[in-house]
Amino acid sequence: MKNQSSLSEQLKSGFALVVIPLTLVLSFLLFYIVLGNEANFDHGGPAKGHPLNFLGIVYKGGIIVPILMAFFLMVITFSVERFITLRSANGNGGLASFIQEIKVDVKNNNITSALAKCEKQKGSVGNVIQSSLTHYTSIANDKALAKDQKKQAVQEEIEEALALELPVLEKNLTIIASLASTATLVGLLGTVIGMIKAFQALAVNGAPDPAVLANGISEALINTALGIATSTIAIWSYNYFTSRIDSLIFHIDEIGFTITQQISFLHSRNQSVHSSSKEQVEA
């Protein structure tokens, strides 16, 4: 089991190293083989011919296009990977119902049932809550610890368990965030290159070459469109996943608050029982 877990972590850590070069190679192959196919242009082929369809138009965007295509594929790939990871972080059952059941068990001091549900739920949320409940059972009836010390101990356990899960939840989000800004800049670079070619066509002997002028403008517009589209998807994807992570952390904090409230309740009850026993002895 330990070997399988280690292999899984190695595959996850190398995911980005595989995806990035693979998408670049795939994008350049699509650019030259599919988009640059002679069937997409009239006589003369891609070099001199005019595009006959949308694929030919995109090809005229120039060498920056396959880079932007690779960025787009990276955003889609990493978004799908994050979606699967965060979905598994919820566990096997409904997260909202699981949280409510755990809160009820903790309030009823039925920790055994809560731990069994955490074991069944699994996922990042279940793991963190299970760790905090296990620690709670070891200190709940410890008379050597004050109420505030017990609360602090449980809170620290939650933070430590959450710190172990967060890197898994946030993995590759920095790549999506980077692509959101980089795609726009690379698209602008392609736009500038296309406009330079367009102005060069206007400056040739005072009589612009219509084909070169059209290619320059096409290159500018295609790169702008691809850059904006990729950046937009990346921004929406990043915001969605960060909100999902914030929601998971909120649920964990909610359980942590319930546990600390239960500590206060047990402490008050123990003090009341102790006071009653003392009064009976004095009487």
C-alpha positions, 0 to 999 in steps of 0.5 A, spaced: 500 500 500 505 504 501 509 503 494 502 504 491 501 511 494 509 513 493 508 511 485 501 515 485 505 521 488 511 520 483 506 520 477 502 526 480 509 530 481 511 529 474 504 531 471 506 538 469 513 535 466 509 531 462 503 535 460 507 542 458 512 539 453 507 534 450 502 540 449 507 544 445 509 538 441 502 536 439 500 544 438 506 544 433 504 538 429 496 540 429 499 547 426 503 544 421 499 538 419 492 540 420 492 547 419 497 548 414 494 542 410 494 544 402 487 543 402 485 549 406 488 554 401 487 555 394 493 554 389 500 555 391 499 552 398 500 555 405 506 559 403 502 563 397 495 561 397 489 564 400 485 560 406 479 557 403 476 556 410 477 557 418 483 552 419 487 556 413 485 563 417 488 560 423 494 558 420 495 565 417 496 567 424 503 565 424 508 561 428 505 564 435 499 560 434 501 554 436 504 556 442 497 559 444 494 553 442 499 549 447 497 554 452 489 553 451 491 545 451 494 546 458 489 550 461 484 545 459 488 539 461 490 542 468 483 544 469 480 537 468 486 534 473 484 540 478 477 538 477 478 531 478 482 532 484 478 537 488 472 532 487 475 526 490 477 531 496 470 531 498 470 524 499 465 518 497 459 521 499 455 528 499 459 533 503 454 537 506 450 531 509 457 529 511 458 535 515 452 535 518 452 528 521 459 529 524 456 536 527 451 532 530 455 526 532 460 531 536 455 535 539 452 528 542 459 526 544 458 520 539 466 520 537 466 513 535 460 514 530 463 520 527 470 517 526 467 511 522 463 516 518 470 519 516 473 513 515 467 511 510 467 518 507 475 519 506 478 525 501 481 531 504 476 533 508 474 526 511 482 525 513 483 532 516 476 531 521 478 524 522 485 527 525 482 532 529 477 527 532 482 522 534 486 528 537 480 530 541 479 523 544 486 523 547 485 530 550 477 530 552 478 527 558 485 529 560 484 533 567 491 536 567 489 540 561 485 546 561 479 548 557 483 553 553 489 548 552 485 543 549 482 548 544 489 550 542 491 543 541 485 541 537 486 547 533 493 546 532 492 539 530 487 541 524 492 546 522 497 541 521 492 536 518 490 541 513 497 543 511 498 536 509 492 536 504 493 544 502 499 542 497 495 537 494 489 541 493 493 547 490 497 543 486 498 546 479 493 552 480 500 557 479 500 554 472 493 556 471 494 563 474 501 564 470 497 562 463 492 567 465 497 572 464 502 569 459 497 568 454 495 575 453 502 577 453 504 572 448 497 574 444 499 581 444 506 579 441 503 576 436 499 582 434 505 586 434 508 582 429 502 581 425 502 589 425 509 590 423 508 585 417 502 589 415 506 596 416 512 593 412 507 591 406 504 598 406 512 601 406 514 597 400 515 602 394 509 606 396 505 600 393 503 595 398 502 588 397 495 586 398 497 579 400 502 581 405 498 586 408 492 581 409 497 576 412 499 581 417 492 583 419 490 576 420 496 574 424 495 580 428 487 578 429 488 571 430 493 571 435 489 577 439 483 572 439 487 566 441 490 570 447 484 573 450 480 566 449 485 562 453 486 567 458 479 568 459 478 560 460 484 560 465 482 566 469 475 563 470 478 556 472 483 559 477 477 563 480 473 557 480 478 552 483 480 557 489 473 558 491 472 550 491 478 550 496 476 556 500 469 552 501 473 546 503 477 550 508 470 553 511 467 546 512 473 544 516 473 550 520 466 549 521 467 542 524 473 545 528 469 550 531 464 545 533 469 541 537 472 546 541 464 548 543 464 541 545 470 542 549 467 548 553 461 544 554 464 538 557 469 542 561 463 546 564 459 539 565 465 536 569 466 543 573 458 542 575 459 535 577 465 536 581 462 542 584 455 538 586 460 532 589 464 537 593 457 540 596 454 533 597 461 531 601 461 538 605 453 537 607 
